[in-house]
Amino acid sequence: MEERDLLLLESAITAIEEASSAVAREVERDRLTETALSRLSTVEAELRRSRLTLEKIVQEQAG
């Protein structure tokens, strides 16, 4: 894998981390319905899984 590809994956990881932070901030505001909180929890879990998968790919390719 080329260095450019690794940089793109690292950028994607950063974007996922920013999205996860935004989700966490919305949850902390405590203005959402239970349904919205449930959906955001699902989104947060999917973002976390995606980040972990991308990090694993980067580690495998870099190492």
Sequence and secondary structure as in RCSB ss.txt:
>XXXX:A:sequence
MEERDLLLLESAITAIEEASSAVAREVERDRLTETALSRLSTVEAELRRSRLTLEKIVQEQAG
>XXXX:A:secstr
  HHHHHHHHHHHHHHHHHHHHHHHHHHHT S HHHHHHHHHHHHHHHHHHHHHHHHHHHHH 
